[in-house]
Amino acid sequence: MTDTDMLVGTAGGSPSIAQSDYWWYRARTRILETVMKPYVGTPRRLLDVGSADGPSVTWLVGTAEHHVSLDVDPRGLTAGGVCGSAAGLPFADGSFDVVSAFDVIEHCEREDAALAEIERVLAPGGRFLMSVPAYNWAWTSHDVHNHHHRRYTRRRAVAAIESAGLSALRATYGFTGTFPMFATQRLVTRFKERGPTDALTEDAVAPLPTVSPATERLLLGATRIDERLLGRLDLPFGSSVLVAAVKPH
């Protein structure tokens, strides 16, 4: 069974570049759109941080007059994209009406520095859209291999963005439909992996777990529960945390 936070920003690049049709990326695209699109509006300038994970942000394309992509991995950048780090954004203060960072902040050793940079480049009234993996108890070799520094609860994610001077508009868990399978797999893996876990080599790309066609159909079907419910309400648990925030005027 696979995790629900197969992610961006490993030292060797995102596995999504080679496997953009992997079930989790496809499901996350729909879940992010359901939760985040109401907060996008019609921005003039939008910055997508960590956009080498392109499959999950296709719904953002065309929402802004100027769409800027930034990632540490140049392979995933399209024409006009910027190679750079979330901890040192190469843009002027107040440059963007919307900034997105989907499964990015957990890769930043200094969470406060990355969020301070995002707050800096947001214009007053600008919106920040964020997703991060949930629950430290779910920490396994997957997190080590993907260079995570932490996992989050909803409360922890909201506290982080509020410490950066942003105000939460919505905070919910996601991937609730697949959560029983996720939790079981993570707890079993933790039991098997007692002791330290070695990191991959610096240029390695973390592999995506193989799932059978039948399992893939089951997982995608379970994520449809999230799509139906997230349009109306926040979910109390899940393997991802999704937050939409605003920079006060």
Helices and strands as residue ranges (DSSP letters): G 15-17, H 23-36, G 37-39, E 45-49, G 54-60, E 66-71, G 74-76, E 82-83, G 86-88, E 96-102, G 105-107, H 111-121, E 122-133, G 136-138, H 141-145, H 154-163, E 167-174, H 179-192, H 213-230, E 240-246
